[in-house]
């Protein structure tokens, strides 16, 4: 009887929360995600308009070919996910390449049980088959916007693992495991956070033991600073200590093991593998020292920070902060990229950038602003509804003597829906890129909306297991499909 009362109380509380929710405050993109997870169809249309003049980064012939493709052409799409009876979990994304009212080509991606089916006129009478991951699709009654992102992330990890499955003697990659771990539920994440605490405490104590505190005299004031400077040997010793903790941590190993395949668990979790990883760590070469230098003002606030993170592969990441200016720099052999950041995104982010690769070098300044309004209610010719707007503006200004022109990129978002959560919603994006001074330009428009459910099309044709083919065979199939698509256009 107590269980029944507890269940009734839980239902009452959940119902109260649902009734108290204000639908007018629901983000419209999140609302559309919820609608799509409830059998509604998502429709989209992508169009582009390109200038006659070619931009600085493209050849005239290549740009003209792209411009001819874009002229009066639209890429339209529909997506439907079923929560009904025997078709529960089935999904289908359809892509239509159109010129005017004529459909030039159709491609469909259907999710059926544990497999993807790809078919369309570009593939002839073939149906390409790939493994499909469905756990997250069916875990919750409604998928939120982050939920759809998790589905995509884990699906990509599972797909990569199936297409690049290790052969006998090959080391298994961790992409599939990492995407699975990143998309676990809250209970698992809390357990993992608890398991991780001894490791973070170990690193924190290790850094504190090796910190050097010093005094800095400036005029009549005296301030403090702290510095940590560690060479490759010191970093290796700490990594070995953490590795030893890991392989003796039964709770952590038992938490990770269910997320791994047998081959992955044998390669990464078996205690016998510790000797191999120790050998790898001892032979690893780093391009420099790990440095963390911090200086504080007279009030004890952080005034300046310098950090360098050496990585295998002769890669070094640098981060510095002085006042309100952050500078990030990535260095590898033959490549260096740096950007400075000042301000905040809503009020304006500005700074300088530079990129050097081989003999080519680019540098300049930028200004970036972005804002998204909360959902608000108003009335137009169709009646009262919800509205949302957003905008982004990026200005790039080259330094003197640079080979690229000044340019702007703007994006304008407009979204609207009815007051009820089951009414159609629209989300549109207009992107404009322009070389200043009368140069090349491009206009891209994306329109999306939700609507009533549509019927899914079943695949018919010769089944081809893509995961069982070699990379060369897959590339040959893809090249043939692209050739068919080009002929259709």
C-alpha positions as CSV (number, residue, x, y, z in Angstrom):
1,X,0.0,0.0,0.0
2,X,2.9,2.4,0.8
3,X,4.3,1.8,-2.7
4,X,1.0,2.7,-4.3
5,X,0.7,5.9,-2.3
6,X,4.3,6.8,-3.2
7,X,3.5,6.2,-6.9
8,X,0.4,8.3,-6.7
9,X,2.3,11.1,-5.0
10,X,5.0,11.0,-7.7
11,X,2.5,11.1,-10.5
12,X,0.7,14.1,-8.8
13,X,4.0,16.0,-8.4
14,X,5.0,15.4,-12.0
15,X,1.5,16.5,-13.2
16,X,1.8,19.6,-11.1
17,X,5.2,20.4,-12.7
18,X,3.8,19.9,-16.2
19,X,0.8,22.1,-15.5
20,X,3.1,24.8,-14.0
21,X,5.4,24.9,-17.0
22,X,5.0,28.0,-19.1
23,X,5.0,27.0,-22.8
24,X,5.7,30.6,-23.8
25,X,9.2,30.3,-22.2
26,X,10.2,27.2,-24.1
27,X,13.0,27.8,-26.6
28,X,11.6,27.3,-30.1
29,X,14.4,25.1,-31.3
30,X,13.9,22.9,-28.1
31,X,10.1,22.9,-28.8
32,X,10.8,21.6,-32.4
33,X,13.1,18.9,-31.0
34,X,10.3,17.7,-28.7
35,X,7.8,17.7,-31.5
36,X,10.0,15.7,-33.8
37,X,10.4,13.1,-31.1
38,X,6.6,12.8,-31.0
39,X,6.0,11.7,-34.6
40,X,6.0,15.2,-36.1
41,X,7.9,15.7,-39.4
42,X,10.7,18.2,-39.7
43,X,11.0,19.8,-43.1
44,X,13.9,21.9,-44.3
45,X,15.1,23.8,-47.3
46,X,18.6,25.0,-48.1
47,X,19.3,27.5,-50.9
48,X,22.3,29.5,-51.9
49,X,22.9,32.6,-54.1
50,X,26.5,33.2,-55.2
51,X,28.1,36.3,-56.8
52,X,29.4,36.3,-60.4
53,X,32.8,37.4,-59.1
54,X,34.9,34.6,-57.6
55,X,36.2,35.1,-54.0
56,X,39.9,35.4,-53.3
57,X,40.2,31.7,-52.2
58,X,38.6,30.1,-55.3
59,X,39.4,29.8,-59.0
60,X,37.1,31.5,-61.4
61,X,36.3,28.2,-63.2
62,X,35.6,26.3,-59.9
63,X,33.4,29.1,-58.5
64,X,31.4,29.3,-61.8
65,X,30.7,25.6,-61.6
66,X,29.5,25.9,-58.0
67,X,27.5,29.0,-58.9
68,X,25.8,27.0,-61.7
69,X,24.9,24.2,-59.3
70,X,23.4,26.7,-56.8
71,X,21.3,28.7,-59.4
72,X,17.6,27.9,-58.9
73,X,18.5,24.8,-57.0
74,X,17.4,23.8,-53.5
75,X,18.2,20.9,-51.2
76,X,15.0,20.0,-49.3
77,X,14.7,17.5,-46.5
78,X,12.2,15.7,-44.3
79,X,12.8,13.8,-41.1
80,X,10.3,11.6,-39.2
81,X,10.8,9.5,-36.1
82,X,8.1,7.0,-35.1
83,X,6.8,6.3,-31.6
84,X,3.8,4.3,-32.8
85,X,3.3,0.6,-32.1
86,X,5.2,-1.8,-34.3
87,X,7.2,1.0,-36.0
88,X,8.5,2.3,-32.7
89,X,12.0,3.7,-33.2
90,X,11.9,3.7,-37.0
91,X,13.1,6.9,-38.6
92,X,13.7,8.3,-42.1
93,X,15.6,11.3,-43.4
94,X,14.9,12.1,-47.1
95,X,17.0,14.5,-49.2
96,X,15.6,16.0,-52.4
97,X,17.8,17.9,-54.8
98,X,15.4,20.2,-56.7
99,X,15.7,22.7,-59.6
100,X,12.6,24.7,-59.6
101,X,9.7,22.3,-59.2
102,X,11.6,19.4,-60.7
103,X,13.2,16.8,-58.4
104,X,16.7,15.9,-59.8
105,X,17.7,13.3,-57.2
106,X,16.4,11.6,-54.0
107,X,18.3,10.0,-51.2
108,X,16.8,8.3,-48.2
109,X,18.4,7.2,-44.9
110,X,16.1,4.9,-43.0
111,X,16.6,3.5,-39.5
112,X,15.1,0.1,-39.2
113,X,15.8,-1.8,-35.9
114,X,19.5,-2.2,-35.6
115,X,20.5,-1.1,-39.1
116,X,20.6,2.0,-41.3
117,X,19.4,1.6,-44.9
118,X,20.6,4.1,-47.5
119,X,18.8,4.1,-50.9
120,X,17.9,6.5,-53.8
121,X,18.3,7.0,-57.5
122,X,22.0,7.9,-57.2
123,X,22.6,4.4,-55.7
124,X,20.7,2.6,-58.5
125,X,19.1,-0.6,-57.3
126,X,21.3,-0.9,-54.3
127,X,20.4,-0.5,-50.6
128,X,23.5,0.3,-48.5
129,X,23.3,-1.2,-45.0
130,X,25.1,0.0,-41.9
131,X,24.9,-0.8,-38.1
132,X,22.5,1.4,-36.1
133,X,22.6,2.4,-32.4
134,X,19.1,2.8,-31.0
135,X,19.6,2.9,-27.2
136,X,19.3,6.7,-26.8
137,X,16.5,7.0,-29.2
138,X,14.2,4.9,-27.0
139,X,15.6,5.8,-23.6
140,X,13.3,8.8,-23.0
141,X,9.7,9.5,-23.9
142,X,10.7,12.8,-25.5
143,X,14.1,13.8,-26.8
144,X,15.3,17.3,-25.9
145,X,17.7,19.3,-28.2
146,X,20.7,18.0,-26.2
147,X,19.2,14.6,-26.4
148,X,19.2,14.6,-30.2
149,X,22.8,15.8,-30.0
150,X,23.7,12.8,-27.8
151,X,22.0,10.5,-30.3
152,X,24.1,11.9,-33.1
153,X,27.3,11.8,-31.1
154,X,26.9,8.2,-30.0
155,X,25.7,7.1,-33.4
156,X,28.9,8.6,-35.0
157,X,31.1,6.8,-32.5
158,X,29.3,3.5,-33.2
159,X,29.5,4.0,-37.0
160,X,33.2,4.9,-36.9
161,X,33.9,1.7,-34.9
162,X,32.0,-0.5,-37.4
163,X,33.5,1.1,-40.5
164,X,37.1,0.9,-39.1
165,X,36.9,-2.2,-37.0
166,X,40.3,-3.4,-35.9
167,X,41.7,-6.5,-37.6
168,X,43.6,-9.3,-35.9
169,X,46.6,-7.7,-34.1
170,X,45.4,-4.1,-34.5
171,X,44.9,-1.8,-31.5
172,X,41.2,-0.8,-31.0
173,X,40.4,2.9,-31.1
174,X,38.4,4.5,-28.3
175,X,36.0,6.7,-30.3
176,X,33.0,4.4,-29.8
177,X,33.7,4.1,-26.0
178,X,34.3,7.9,-25.6
179,X,31.0,8.8,-27.3
180,X,29.2,6.1,-25.2
181,X,30.7,7.5,-21.9
182,X,29.9,11.1,-22.9
183,X,26.2,10.2,-23.4
184,X,25.5,8.2,-20.3
185,X,22.7,9.1,-17.9
186,X,23.0,11.3,-14.9
187,X,23.4,8.4,-12.4
188,X,26.4,7.1,-14.3
189,X,28.0,10.5,-14.6
190,X,27.6,11.1,-10.8
191,X,29.3,7.7,-10.1
192,X,32.1,8.6,-12.5
193,X,32.6,12.0,-10.9
194,X,33.0,10.3,-7.5
195,X,35.5,7.8,-8.9
196,X,37.4,10.7,-10.5
197,X,37.9,12.7,-7.3
198,X,41.0,10.8,-6.0
199,X,42.7,11.5,-9.4
200,X,42.0,15.2,-9.4
201,X,43.0,15.4,-5.7
202,X,46.3,13.6,-6.5
203,X,47.1,16.0,-9.4
204,X,46.2,19.1,-7.3
205,X,48.4,17.9,-4.4
206,X,51.2,17.1,-6.9
207,X,51.1,20.6,-8.4
208,X,51.0,22.3,-5.0
209,X,54.1,20.4,-3.9
210,X,56.0,21.6,-6.9
211,X,54.8,25.2,-6.9
212,X,57.3,28.0,-6.2
213,X,55.9,31.1,-4.5
214,X,57.8,34.3,-5.2
215,X,57.5,38.0,-4.4
216,X,57.4,40.8,-7.1
217,X,58.2,44.4,-6.1
218,X,56.7,47.1,-8.2
219,X,57.3,50.6,-6.9
220,X,56.1,50.8,-3.3
221,X,53.9,47.7,-3.6
222,X,54.8,44.1,-3.1
223,X,52.8,41.3,-4.8
224,X,53.1,37.6,-5.1
225,X,53.3,35.0,-7.8
226,X,53.4,31.2,-8.1
227,X,55.1,29.1,-10.7
228,X,55.1,25.5,-11.6
229,X,57.7,24.3,-14.2
230,X,57.9,20.6,-15.0
231,X,60.0,18.8,-17.5
232,X,59.0,15.6,-19.4
233,X,60.5,13.3,-16.8
234,X,58.4,14.8,-14.0
235,X,55.3,14.6,-16.1
236,X,56.0,11.0,-16.9
237,X,56.4,10.1,-13.3
238,X,53.1,11.6,-12.4
239,X,51.4,9.9,-15.3
240,X,52.8,6.6,-14.1
241,X,51.5,7.2,-10.6
242,X,48.0,7.9,-12.0
243,X,48.2,4.8,-14.2
244,X,49.1,2.7,-11.2
245,X,46.1,4.2,-9.3
246,X,43.8,3.4,-12.3
247,X,44.8,-0.3,-12.6
248,X,44.3,-0.8,-8.9
249,X,40.9,1.0,-8.8
250,X,38.4,-1.8,-8.9
251,X,35.4,0.6,-8.7
252,X,36.6,2.6,-11.7
253,X,37.4,-0.4,-13.8
254,X,34.0,-2.0,-13.0
255,X,32.3,1.3,-14.0
256,X,34.0,1.5,-17.4
257,X,34.0,-2.2,-18.3
258,X,30.3,-2.5,-19.3
259,X,30.8,0.4,-21.8
260,X,33.6,-1.4,-23.6
261,X,33.6,-4.2,-26.1
262,X,35.5,-7.3,-25.2
263,X,38.4,-6.3,-27.4
264,X,38.5,-2.7,-26.0
265,X,38.4,-4.0,-22.4
266,X,41.2,-6.5,-23.1
267,X,43.4,-3.7,-24.6
268,X,42.7,-1.0,-21.9
269,X,41.4,-2.4,-18.7
270,X,43.3,-5.7,-18.1
271,X,45.9,-5.1,-15.3
272,X,48.4,-6.9,-17.5
273,X,48.4,-4.0,-20.0
274,X,49.9,-1.7,-17.4
275,X,53.4,-2.7,-18.3
276,X,52.8,-1.8,-21.9
277,X,51.4,1.6,-21.1
278,X,54.3,2.3,-18.7
279,X,56.7,1.5,-21.5
280,X,54.9,3.9,-23.9
281,X,55.0,6.7,-21.3
282,X,58.7,6.3,-20.5
283,X,59.6,6.5,-24.2
284,X,57.3,9.5,-24.9
285,X,59.1,12.7,-26.0
286,X,57.6,16.1,-25.3
287,X,58.5,19.4,-27.1
288,X,59.1,21.4,-23.9
289,X,58.2,22.0,-20.3
290,X,54.8,22.3,-18.6
291,X,54.6,25.8,-17.3
292,X,52.0,27.5,-15.1
293,X,53.0,31.0,-13.9
294,X,50.5,33.2,-12.1
295,X,50.9,36.7,-10.7
296,X,48.5,38.5,-8.4
297,X,47.8,42.2,-7.7
298,X,47.9,43.9,-4.3
299,X,44.3,42.8,-3.6
300,X,45.1,39.2,-4.2
301,X,43.3,38.9,-7.5
302,X,44.9,37.2,-10.5
303,X,46.6,39.8,-12.6
304,X,48.6,37.7,-15.2
305,X,48.7,34.1,-16.2
306,X,51.1,32.2,-18.5
307,X,50.6,28.5,-19.3
308,X,52.3,26.1,-21.7
309,X,51.0,22.5,-22.3
310,X,53.5,20.3,-24.2
311,X,51.8,17.3,-26.0
312,X,53.1,14.2,-27.9
313,X,53.6,14.8,-31.6
314,X,55.7,17.9,-31.0
315,X,52.5,20.0,-30.2
316,X,52.4,22.8,-27.7
317,X,49.4,24.8,-26.5
318,X,50.0,28.2,-24.9
319,X,47.5,30.3,-22.9
320,X,48.1,33.7,-21.4
321,X,45.9,36.2,-19.7
322,X,46.8,39.8,-18.8
323,X,44.0,41.8,-17.4
324,X,41.0,41.2,-19.6
325,X,43.0,39.9,-22.6
326,X,43.4,36.2,-23.3
327,X,45.8,34.9,-25.9
328,X,45.7,31.3,-27.2
329,X,48.4,29.8,-29.4
330,X,48.9,26.4,-31.0
331,X,52.3,25.4,-32.3
332,X,53.3,22.4,-34.3
333,X,56.1,21.8,-36.8
334,X,55.3,24.0,-39.8
335,X,52.0,25.4,-38.3
336,X,51.3,28.1,-35.8
337,X,47.9,29.7,-35.0
338,X,47.2,32.4,-32.5
339,X,44.1,34.4,-31.4
340,X,43.6,37.1,-28.8
341,X,40.2,37.7,-27.1
342,X,38.9,40.8,-25.4
343,X,35.4,41.6,-24.2
344,X,32.2,39.5,-24.1
345,X,30.2,37.9,-26.9
346,X,27.0,39.8,-26.3
347,X,28.6,43.2,-26.1
348,X,31.4,42.5,-28.6
349,X,34.4,40.2,-28.7
350,X,37.5,41.6,-30.5
351,X,41.1,40.8,-30.9
352,X,43.8,39.8,-33.4
353,X,44.5,36.5,-35.2
354,X,47.4,35.0,-37.1
355,X,48.0,31.8,-39.0
356,X,51.2,30.5,-40.4
357,X,51.5,27.3,-42.4
358,X,54.5,26.5,-44.5
359,X,55.4,29.6,-46.5
360,X,51.9,31.1,-46.2
361,X,51.1,33.6,-43.4
362,X,47.8,35.4,-42.6
363,X,47.1,38.0,-39.9
364,X,44.5,40.6,-39.0
365,X,41.9,41.8,-36.5
366,X,38.4,40.7,-35.9
367,X,35.2,41.8,-34.2
368,X,32.5,39.3,-33.2
369,X,29.0,39.9,-31.6
370,X,26.2,37.4,-31.1
371,X,22.9,37.6,-29.3
372,X,19.7,35.5,-28.9
373,X,16.6,37.0,-27.5
374,X,14.3,35.1,-25.1
375,X,11.0,33.8,-26.4
376,X,8.3,36.5,-26.5
377,X,4.7,36.7,-27.5
378,X,3.2,39.0,-30.0
379,X,0.5,39.1,-32.8
380,X,0.7,39.2,-36.5
381,X,-1.7,38.4,-39.4
382,X,-1.8,34.8,-38.4
383,X,-2.8,35.6,-34.8
384,X,-0.9,35.4,-31.5
385,X,2.2,33.3,-31.2
386,X,5.7,32.9,-29.9
387,X,8.7,34.6,-31.5
388,X,12.5,34.5,-31.1
389,X,15.3,36.3,-32.8
390,X,19.0,36.1,-32.9
391,X,21.9,37.6,-34.8
392,X,25.7,37.2,-35.3
393,X,28.2,39.5,-36.9
394,X,31.8,38.9,-37.7
395,X,34.2,41.4,-39.3
396,X,37.7,40.4,-40.4
397,X,40.2,43.2,-41.2
398,X,43.6,42.1,-42.7
399,X,46.8,43.6,-41.6
400,X,48.8,45.7,-44.1
401,X,50.3,43.7,-46.9
402,X,48.0,40.7,-46.5
403,X,46.7,38.8,-49.6
404,X,43.1,38.6,-48.4
405,X,40.4,41.3,-48.4
406,X,38.4,42.6,-45.5
407,X,35.1,40.7,-45.2
408,X,32.0,40.3,-43.1
409,X,29.8,37.4,-42.1
410,X,26.3,38.0,-40.7
411,X,23.7,35.5,-39.6
412,X,20.1,36.4,-38.7
413,X,17.8,33.9,-37.0
414,X,14.0,34.2,-36.9
415,X,11.8,31.6,-35.2
416,X,8.1,31.4,-34.5
417,X,5.4,29.0,-33.3
418,X,1.9,28.9,-32.0
419,X,1.1,29.3,-28.3
420,X,0.4,25.6,-28.0
421,X,3.2,23.1,-27.9
422,X,1.5,21.0,-30.6
423,X,1.3,23.8,-33.1
424,X,3.7,24.1,-36.1
425,X,7.0,25.8,-35.4
426,X,9.4,27.5,-37.8
427,X,13.1,28.2,-37.5
428,X,14.9,30.1,-40.3
429,X,18.5,31.3,-40.7
430,X,19.9,33.8,-43.3
431,X,23.7,33.8,-43.7
432,X,25.5,36.5,-45.7
433,X,29.2,36.6,-46.5
434,X,30.7,39.6,-48.3
435,X,34.1,40.8,-49.4
436,X,34.2,44.5,-48.6
437,X,34.7,47.0,-51.4
438,X,32.4,45.3,-54.0
439,X,34.0,41.9,-53.9
440,X,32.4,38.4,-54.0
441,X,29.4,37.5,-51.8
442,X,27.3,34.5,-50.9
443,X,23.8,34.3,-49.4
444,X,22.7,31.1,-47.8
445,X,19.1,30.5,-46.5
446,X,17.9,27.7,-44.3
447,X,14.2,27.3,-43.6
448,X,12.8,24.6,-41.3
449,X,9.4,23.8,-39.9
450,X,7.5,21.0,-38.1
451,X,4.3,19.5,-39.4
452,X,1.9,16.6,-39.4
453,X,3.4,13.1,-39.6
454,X,4.1,11.6,-43.0
455,X,4.4,8.0,-44.2
456,X,7.9,6.5,-44.4
457,X,9.1,4.8,-47.6
458,X,10.4,1.2,-47.4
459,X,13.6,0.3,-49.1
460,X,13.8,-2.1,-52.1
461,X,16.9,-3.4,-53.9
462,X,20.1,-5.3,-53.5
463,X,21.5,-5.1,-50.0
464,X,25.2,-4.1,-49.7
465,X,26.8,-4.3,-46.3
466,X,29.1,-1.2,-46.2
467,X,30.8,-2.2,-43.0
468,X,32.0,-5.5,-44.7
469,X,33.6,-3.7,-47.6
470,X,37.2,-2.5,-47.8
471,X,37.9,1.3,-47.8
472,X,38.8,1.0,-51.5
473,X,35.5,-0.7,-52.3
474,X,33.5,1.9,-50.3
475,X,35.3,4.7,-52.1
476,X,34.4,3.2,-55.4
477,X,30.7,3.0,-54.5
478,X,30.7,6.6,-53.3
479,X,32.4,7.8,-56.5
480,X,29.8,6.0,-58.6
481,X,27.0,7.6,-56.5
482,X,28.5,11.1,-56.9
483,X,28.9,10.6,-60.6
484,X,25.2,9.6,-60.9
485,X,24.2,12.6,-58.9
486,X,26.3,14.9,-61.1
487,X,24.6,13.4,-64.2
488,X,21.2,14.0,-62.7
489,X,21.9,17.7,-62.1
